[in-house]
Amino acid sequence: MVLSDPEYAAVADLMSWFRGNLRGPFEYRLRARWRAPRSICWFRCTAHEHLARARELATILEDRDVFIRTIKCYKTGYVLYEDEVQVLAQPFADMRFRL
């Protein structure tokens, strides 16, 4: 995928913002190794600024034919980590991923 200079600058700015404003939950995946392979991470619906910036990034990628999908779920699974903007969890066994 080739980005134009303005797109590249926008993506770089967004990634820089996420590095400064989003704590990586992946260290918690190491603590729960048996759950790590199936764990998923998402933004809380109250993380308005994070979601807006993620949508901005998704728009740029979609314009370059990268498939993006928003998944909403009310059943989280076994929560491994959470903070004010994100949740990391292992899905319950009866949860299925649907495309």
DAZIHU-V447483 format. One record per backbone hydrogen bond with DSSP energy under -0.5 kcal/mol. CO is the residue of the C=O (numbers start at 1). NH is the residue of the N-H. E is the energy in kcal/mol with one decimal. If there is no record, write none. Layout:
CO_NH_E / CO_NH_E
This chain:
1_3_-0.5 / 4_8_-3.1 / 5_9_-2.4 / 6_10_-2.2 / 7_11_-2.8 / 8_12_-2.7 / 9_13_-2.4 / 10_14_-2.4 / 11_15_-2.8 / 12_16_-2.2 / 13_17_-2.2 / 14_18_-2.5 / 15_19_-2.4 / 16_20_-1.6 / 17_21_-1.4 / 18_22_-1.3 / 24_27_-0.5 / 25_28_-1.7 / 25_29_-0.6 / 26_29_-0.6 / 26_30_-0.9 / 27_31_-0.8 / 28_32_-1.2 / 30_33_-0.7 / 32_35_-1.8 / 32_36_-1.4 / 33_37_-0.6 / 35_38_-1.2 / 36_39_-1.4 / 38_91_-0.7 / 40_89_-2.5 / 42_87_-2.2 / 44_47_-1.7 / 46_48_-1.8 / 47_51_-2.8 / 48_52_-2.5 / 49_53_-2.2 / 50_54_-2.3 / 51_55_-2.5 / 52_56_-1.9 / 53_57_-2.2 / 54_58_-2.6 / 55_59_-2.3 / 56_60_-1.7 / 57_61_-2.2 / 58_62_-3.0 / 59_63_-1.9 / 60_64_-0.5 / 61_64_-1.1 / 61_66_-2.2 / 62_65_-2.0 / 65_67_-0.6 / 69_71_-0.5 / 74_76_-0.6 / 77_79_-0.8 / 78_90_-2.4 / 81_88_-3.2 / 85_44_-2.2 / 86_83_-2.2 / 87_42_-2.0 / 88_80_-3.1 / 88_81_-1.9 / 89_40_-3.0 / 89_91_-0.6 / 90_78_-3.0 / 92_95_-1.8 / 96_98_-0.6
